[in-house]
Amino acid sequence: YSTPQIPGMLLAWVIAASDRYFITHLLGIAETGVYSASYAIASLIDLLAWPVGMVLFPLVSRLWDRKEVARVKTYFRYSMKLFLMLAVPAVGGMFVLARPLLGLLATSEYVPPPLLILTLAAGAVFNGVVLINEYPVYLGNRTRFLPLASLTGAAVNLGINVLLIPRIGILGAAISSLVSFGLLSAIMFTWGRKIVSYDVDFTFIAKVLIAATAMTACLWFIDMDGVSGIITVAVSGVLMYIVFLFGLRAFSKEEISMVRQAITQFKAGLSGVA
């Protein structure tokens, strides 16, 4: 069960880190600095996936052992919805805010082009999808196939790096990450759903994409001046996104009722502690 995960981890490191070696060798250390700063900003999206996974896996493992498959499906369905609802607008927010934010934190030579941030952030979303959909593989005891999936992603990553970095620079490395993580997410998503057979609300995902795109388009035309401007744009983006989601009726009455019940239970828990 555990041994096949070892080469998978090594190959995952190849996908995540090998591009910097190619950039350093082919383009120089300065370009590596720009790419590393951009990658660090885009990787913040991983912070949205890890908390979901840390709560999800122990819970579904217990339910799987109890043969409560219907509840396992429900948790995977809503975990995917929650992650994408948060991660997709985060891509748009990074697209708008990364340049002025890095401009404050570093010198102007480390400020990346917006397309680089957009590509890396989209790849980080796919990486989050991979993380969540690895758990059905663990539940189904199919880990012996994980090295093959990771090897496929690593081979694609290396091939695109060799092909594109000499031609289009660090954007080629970002594209290699996007394509390799996208391929891995497609493999793991298909594989995970085959094992657990959970439903995916594609209509909701489409509405999330529309709302996030509309939010990003609005934010792009707002002037940002210093820290206060960045905070103003970030808060405005969150409010716009929420308004767009409700305007598109992205949430069902059942989901709204579930949220209200969760808030009520949370308040009751706080009152009990007090």
TORDRENPA-108937 format. One line per field, with one value per residue (C-alpha): residue in three letters; residue number from 0; x, y, z. Coordinates in pm, 1 decimal, decimal comma. Each point is the difference from the previous one (the first is absolute). Layout:
<mikols>
aa: (ala	...) .
i: (NUM	...) .
c1: (X	...) .
c2: (Y	...) .
c3: (Z	...) .
</mikols>
This chain:
<mikols>
aa: (tyr	ser	thr	pro	gln	ile	pro	gly	met	leu	leu	ala	trp	val	ile	ala	ala	ser	asp	arg	tyr	phe	ile	thr	his	leu	leu	gly	ile	ala	glu	thr	gly	val	tyr	ser	ala	ser	tyr	ala	ile	ala	ser	leu	ile	asp	leu	leu	ala	trp	pro	val	gly	met	val	leu	phe	pro	leu	val	ser	arg	leu	trp	asp	arg	lys	glu	val	ala	arg	val	lys	thr	tyr	phe	arg	tyr	ser	met	lys	leu	phe	leu	met	leu	ala	val	pro	ala	val	gly	gly	met	phe	val	leu	ala	arg	pro	leu	leu	gly	leu	leu	ala	thr	ser	glu	tyr	val	pro	pro	pro	leu	leu	ile	leu	thr	leu	ala	ala	gly	ala	val	phe	asn	gly	val	val	leu	ile	asn	glu	tyr	pro	val	tyr	leu	gly	asn	arg	thr	arg	phe	leu	pro	leu	ala	ser	leu	thr	gly	ala	ala	val	asn	leu	gly	ile	asn	val	leu	leu	ile	pro	arg	ile	gly	ile	leu	gly	ala	ala	ile	ser	ser	leu	val	ser	phe	gly	leu	leu	ser	ala	ile	met	phe	thr	trp	gly	arg	lys	ile	val	ser	tyr	asp	val	asp	phe	thr	phe	ile	ala	lys	val	leu	ile	ala	ala	thr	ala	met	thr	ala	cys	leu	trp	phe	ile	asp	met	asp	gly	val	ser	gly	ile	ile	thr	val	ala	val	ser	gly	val	leu	met	tyr	ile	val	phe	leu	phe	gly	leu	arg	ala	phe	ser	lys	glu	glu	ile	ser	met	val	arg	gln	ala	ile	thr	gln	phe	lys	ala	gly	leu	ser	gly	val	ala) .
i: (0	1	2	3	4	5	6	7	8	9	10	11	12	13	14	15	16	17	18	19	20	21	22	23	24	25	26	27	28	29	30	31	32	33	34	35	36	37	38	39	40	41	42	43	44	45	46	47	48	49	50	51	52	53	54	55	56	57	58	59	60	61	62	63	64	65	66	67	68	69	70	71	72	73	74	75	76	77	78	79	80	81	82	83	84	85	86	87	88	89	90	91	92	93	94	95	96	97	98	99	100	101	102	103	104	105	106	107	108	109	110	111	112	113	114	115	116	117	118	119	120	121	122	123	124	125	126	127	128	129	130	131	132	133	134	135	136	137	138	139	140	141	142	143	144	145	146	147	148	149	150	151	152	153	154	155	156	157	158	159	160	161	162	163	164	165	166	167	168	169	170	171	172	173	174	175	176	177	178	179	180	181	182	183	184	185	186	187	188	189	190	191	192	193	194	195	196	197	198	199	200	201	202	203	204	205	206	207	208	209	210	211	212	213	214	215	216	217	218	219	220	221	222	223	224	225	226	227	228	229	230	231	232	233	234	235	236	237	238	239	240	241	242	243	244	245	246	247	248	249	250	251	252	253	254	255	256	257	258	259	260	261	262	263	264	265	266	267	268	269	270	271	272	273) .
c1: (0,0	270,0	297,1	-151,9	-43,8	377,5	86,8	-320,2	127,8	333,9	-168,9	-231,0	312,8	124,7	-320,8	8,7	371,8	181,4	-105,6	230,4	303,0	-86,0	-54,4	330,2	191,9	-166,9	-91,8	204,8	-49,1	-187,9	-285,3	-4,6	-57,3	-295,4	-150,0	53,1	-168,0	-295,9	-21,7	1,0	-293,9	-196,3	65,2	-204,1	-298,6	130,5	-98,0	-362,8	34,2	199,2	-253,1	-276,6	211,8	108,8	-363,1	-131,7	229,5	-39,7	-375,8	-54,5	240,2	-219,6	-318,4	154,6	86,7	-360,2	-125,2	-179,8	79,4	-283,6	141,5	350,1	-134,8	-169,8	318,3	207,3	-263,6	-10,5	376,5	54,6	-263,8	150,1	356,0	-91,1	-229,1	299,7	287,5	-141,7	-58,1	339,4	154,6	-169,0	102,9	363,3	-12,0	-95,4	189,2	325,1	186,7	-70,8	50,9	339,0	83,6	-34,5	182,8	286,6	178,1	-151,2	217,6	-189,3	-344,6	-138,0	-227,0	-369,1	-26,5	272,7	-191,5	-326,0	156,9	171,4	-311,5	-216,6	251,8	-27,5	-377,2	55,4	248,0	-271,4	-234,4	273,4	35,6	-370,7	-38,0	295,3	-208,3	-237,7	311,1	112,2	-347,6	-16,0	351,9	112,0	326,8	207,0	-108,2	104,1	362,5	-127,8	-218,2	284,7	245,6	-234,8	-25,4	375,7	82,6	-239,7	144,2	359,6	-85,0	-183,3	276,8	262,4	-220,3	-136,5	243,6	266,4	-272,6	-230,7	192,0	-148,1	-353,0	92,5	74,5	-335,7	-174,5	180,3	-129,8	-352,5	-9,3	156,8	-223,7	-298,6	78,0	49,0	-325,5	-188,3	148,6	-65,9	-345,7	-110,0	160,7	-140,0	-353,4	29,4	80,4	-244,6	-249,7	-72,3	-201,1	150,7	-214,5	132,4	-267,7	129,5	358,7	-107,9	-167,5	313,9	208,2	-240,9	-10,1	379,4	53,3	-244,0	169,7	345,1	-117,3	-139,5	310,0	233,4	-123,1	39,1	310,3	216,8	219,8	207,7	-111,0	-337,1	-81,3	86,9	-218,8	-286,3	17,4	18,6	-305,1	-189,5	79,5	-140,1	-321,9	-39,7	53,5	-263,1	-248,6	64,3	-42,2	-334,6	-103,1	68,0	-188,0	298,2	-129,6	-306,8	-251,5	123,4	359,8	-100,8	-196,7	303,3	220,7	-252,1	-18,9	379,6	21,4	-269,1	186,0	327,1	-155,3	-151,3	342,0	158,7	-272,6	64,2	372,0	-67,1) .
c2: (0,0	250,1	-96,8	121,6	344,4	48,6	34,7	198,3	259,2	21,8	42,4	265,1	189,0	-20,6	160,9	273,3	87,9	-114,9	307,1	219,1	-205,3	36,6	375,2	46,2	-200,7	149,5	355,8	93,9	51,3	330,1	-164,9	-276,0	265,5	146,7	-343,3	-111,1	313,7	-52,1	-370,3	80,7	239,2	-245,8	-286,1	179,3	-170,4	-323,7	148,4	-32,3	-369,9	-127,1	92,9	-167,7	-312,4	-11,5	-3,1	-214,1	-302,6	-110,6	49,0	-194,5	-272,1	-66,6	7,3	-227,8	-257,6	15,3	-59,5	338,0	57,0	247,5	237,4	-39,6	106,9	301,9	115,6	-30,2	186,8	294,0	1,1	49,6	274,5	177,6	-12,3	120,4	270,9	141,8	-81,8	119,9	362,4	-13,5	-44,2	320,1	182,6	-102,3	102,6	352,2	35,8	-194,4	273,6	286,1	-234,5	-122,4	359,2	83,2	-308,3	-9,4	215,3	74,1	-260,1	-278,6	121,3	-262,5	39,3	-60,0	-294,9	-184,7	34,5	-102,9	-314,9	-104,4	66,4	-205,9	-282,8	27,1	-48,9	-320,9	-109,7	45,6	-217,3	-266,4	16,3	-50,2	-278,9	-196,5	-92,1	-235,7	-181,0	-49,1	-116,1	-250,9	-129,9	82,0	170,7	-235,6	205,9	338,0	-15,1	-46,4	310,5	202,5	-128,2	114,2	349,5	23,1	-111,5	257,3	269,4	-71,3	-23,1	333,4	169,4	-112,2	105,1	336,2	163,8	70,9	144,4	206,8	23,7	-45,1	-4,7	-335,4	-136,1	129,0	-170,1	-325,7	16,9	80,7	-283,4	-261,1	86,7	17,7	-345,9	-140,1	156,1	-154,7	-342,0	20,7	156,7	-277,2	-265,1	133,4	21,7	-354,4	-129,1	208,7	104,6	339,5	258,5	320,1	311,5	128,5	270,5	139,1	-8,5	191,6	265,7	26,8	56,7	267,4	178,6	-12,4	130,1	286,5	87,4	-1,7	220,1	256,0	3,0	44,0	359,0	107,2	205,8	-129,0	232,6	-160,6	-241,0	169,4	-27,2	-371,5	-66,5	198,6	-195,3	-333,6	76,5	135,9	-317,8	-223,4	202,8	6,1	-373,6	-73,7	230,5	-162,5	-351,1	84,8	185,0	-316,6	-207,8	-225,6	-140,0	-216,5	57,8	-319,9	124,7	338,5	-181,7	-218,9	307,8	164,8	-314,4	-19,2	365,0	-60,6	-306,7	192,9	283,1	-251,8	-161,2	335,9	75,7	-337,6	73,4	343,4) .
c3: (0,0	98,7	-218,0	-332,6	152,4	36,9	-372,0	-41,3	246,0	-180,4	-336,4	145,6	106,0	-360,7	-121,6	263,3	1,0	-315,0	-197,8	211,2	-99,5	-367,1	38,7	184,8	-260,3	-307,8	102,4	304,5	371,3	-38,1	-189,4	260,5	265,5	-187,4	-55,7	361,4	135,2	-231,9	87,2	372,1	-42,3	-216,1	242,4	264,9	-162,4	153,6	337,6	-111,6	-86,0	298,3	272,8	-201,7	-39,0	364,9	113,5	-286,6	3,8	366,7	-28,1	-323,9	118,3	302,4	-208,3	-264,7	265,1	121,6	-355,9	1,3	-367,2	-59,8	261,8	-144,7	-340,4	156,3	173,0	-317,0	-199,3	239,0	54,8	-371,8	-10,8	300,6	-131,7	-350,7	138,4	190,0	-235,7	-333,1	112,0	173,9	-345,4	-117,7	315,5	-44,6	-365,6	108,0	328,8	-50,2	-189,4	245,4	296,9	-124,3	-86,4	369,4	128,0	-251,9	-255,4	-338,8	-173,0	178,5	-106,3	-242,2	-303,5	87,5	-240,3	193,4	328,0	-166,4	-147,2	323,2	210,1	-235,8	34,0	379,5	-25,8	-196,1	267,4	262,7	-203,4	-7,3	379,2	70,5	-254,5	134,0	303,3	-185,6	-126,0	359,7	103,1	-285,5	69,8	-356,7	93,2	-218,7	-301,5	144,7	-129,3	-355,8	23,3	152,9	-261,9	-276,4	149,6	57,7	-356,4	-146,8	226,7	-99,9	-369,0	-10,2	201,1	-252,0	-290,9	116,5	243,8	-269,3	-224,3	223,7	326,9	347,3	-139,0	-152,9	348,9	122,2	-291,7	80,2	358,3	-118,5	-252,4	229,7	295,7	-234,3	-135,0	349,8	120,1	-293,3	80,4	374,1	-42,8	-236,6	214,8	327,2	-134,8	-134,5	349,9	203,7	-273,8	154,0	-193,2	-136,5	-41,0	-331,6	-11,9	328,1	-129,9	-312,2	216,1	215,6	-314,3	-125,6	337,5	37,0	-353,3	55,1	330,2	-161,5	-287,9	245,0	219,7	-295,8	-48,0	364,1	76,1	285,3	200,5	274,4	269,1	56,9	-369,6	-7,5	306,1	-151,7	-324,0	184,4	215,0	-301,3	-192,3	275,0	17,5	-378,0	-25,3	265,3	-172,6	-337,7	145,7	156,3	-315,6	-199,6	261,6	45,4	330,2	41,6	281,0	162,8	3,5	143,4	270,9	77,2	40,2	231,6	212,9	15,2	112,8	263,1	130,7	1,9	202,9	241,1	41,6	76,1	255,2	165,5	24,7	145,7) .
</mikols>
